[in-house]
């Protein structure tokens, strides 16, 4: 059985003080909202949405079995659009990832999405 960061997150492990090793831990994308309003973290290709309140910090962690994951980030008003590619190859889109908060808690898609708030 494969042991790694993604499995630990899925089990609900607290990773806030963990120094991880391996491919996925080296290639993580920390995202911090330094603004005064909500920020939408929009992960493609399935339009998964996570909302950051001002001061929130999330980390996008690709699956451990993804060799050399690389991120492409596009900034749009109140939104960060993120693509993850295997080895930077746009033909190899990574869809297996986890988003964790600053305490290491795994977040579910739609996190902090309030009624009436649109990611567009």
Secondary structure per residue as TSV (DSSP state, phi and psi in degrees):
chain	resnum	aa	ss	phi	psi
A	1	X	-	360.0	137.3
A	2	X	-	-75.7	131.3
A	3	X	-	-112.2	136.3
A	4	X	S	-176.0	-177.0
A	5	X	H	-61.5	-44.0
A	6	X	H	-61.9	-43.4
A	7	X	H	-65.5	-38.4
A	8	X	H	-63.0	-41.5
A	9	X	H	-64.4	-43.3
A	10	X	H	-62.8	-29.4
A	11	X	T	-80.9	-5.1
A	12	X	T	88.1	19.7
A	13	X	-	-66.3	146.2
A	14	X	-	-85.1	112.7
A	15	X	-	-106.3	15.0
A	16	X	T	-63.3	-28.5
A	17	X	T	-114.8	17.6
A	18	X	-	-86.5	132.6
A	19	X	-	-102.9	105.9
A	20	X	-	-93.9	156.9
A	21	X	-	-126.6	160.9
A	22	X	S	114.1	172.4
A	23	X	H	-57.7	-52.8
A	24	X	H	-66.2	-35.5
A	25	X	H	-71.7	-29.4
A	26	X	H	-72.3	-38.8
A	27	X	S	-104.7	76.4
A	28	X	E	-116.0	154.7
A	29	X	E	-118.3	102.1
A	30	X	E	-77.9	137.6
A	31	X	E	-128.3	127.7
A	32	X	E	-127.2	136.3
A	33	X	-	-94.4	104.9
A	34	X	-	-97.2	7.4
A	35	X	S	-89.3	-171.4
A	36	X	S	-107.4	3.2
A	37	X	S	-134.3	171.7
A	38	X	-	-59.8	148.5
A	39	X	E	-125.0	133.6
A	40	X	E	-96.3	123.0
A	41	X	E	-95.8	114.8
A	42	X	E	-115.3	110.0
A	43	X	E	-106.2	123.2
A	44	X	T	-90.9	159.2
A	45	X	T	-94.0	-1.1
A	46	X	T	-101.6	11.1
A	47	X	T	58.9	38.9
A	48	X	E	-69.1	135.1
A	49	X	E	-120.1	134.3
A	50	X	E	-135.2	130.7
A	51	X	E	-102.9	129.8
A	52	X	E	-103.7	125.8
A	53	X	-	-75.5	162.2
A	54	X	T	-54.2	130.1
A	55	X	T	91.9	-15.0
A	56	X	-	-67.0	148.7
A	57	X	E	-134.0	124.4
A	58	X	E	-117.5	161.5
A	59	X	E	-132.1	131.1
A	60	X	E	-94.2	124.1
A	61	X	E	-123.0	110.9
A	62	X	E	-66.3	159.7
A	63	X	-	-56.6	149.1
A	64	X	T	-61.9	-26.2
A	65	X	T	-88.9	8.6
A	66	X	-	-89.7	114.8
A	67	X	T	-75.0	127.5
A	68	X	T	51.2	58.7
A	69	X	E	-67.7	137.4
A	70	X	E	-130.8	147.2
A	71	X	E	-108.5	142.8
A	72	X	E	-119.5	128.2
A	73	X	E	-124.0	130.3
A	74	X	E	-120.3	131.9
A	75	X	E	-97.5	126.8
A	76	X	E	-128.9	154.3
A	77	X	T	-45.5	120.2
A	78	X	T	61.9	21.0
A	79	X	E	-151.7	139.8
A	80	X	E	-113.5	123.3
A	81	X	E	-102.9	122.2
A	82	X	E	-119.0	132.0
A	83	X	E	-116.9	143.1
A	84	X	E	-117.6	128.4
A	85	X	E	-123.1	141.4
A	86	X	E	-74.2	119.6
A	87	X	T	61.6	19.2
A	88	X	T	76.7	6.1
A	89	X	-	-84.2	114.1
A	90	X	T	-65.0	-11.3
A	91	X	T	-84.3	-9.7
A	92	X	S	-117.9	78.0
A	93	X	B	-77.4	132.6
A	94	X	-	-91.3	124.8
A	95	X	-	-113.5	-6.8
A	96	X	-	-101.1	104.5
A	97	X	E	-150.3	169.9
A	98	X	E	-132.6	144.2
A	99	X	E	-112.4	128.7
A	100	X	E	-121.8	154.1
A	101	X	E	-91.0	-176.5
A	102	X	T	-62.2	-19.9
A	103	X	T	-94.1	-2.0
A	104	X	S	93.1	3.9
A	105	X	-	-77.0	134.1
A	106	X	B	-70.8	133.5
A	107	X	-	-104.3	145.4
A	108	X	-	-95.3	154.2
A	109	X	T	-57.2	138.2
A	110	X	T	89.9	4.4
A	111	X	B	-52.2	127.8
A	112	X	T	62.7	22.8
A	113	X	-	-80.5	113.8
A	114	X	-	-94.3	155.5
A	115	X	T	-56.7	136.6
A	116	X	T	84.8	-9.1
A	117	X	-	-89.7	127.8
A	118	X	-	-110.0	138.7
A	119	X	-	-74.8	-3.0
A	120	X	-	-102.9	360.0
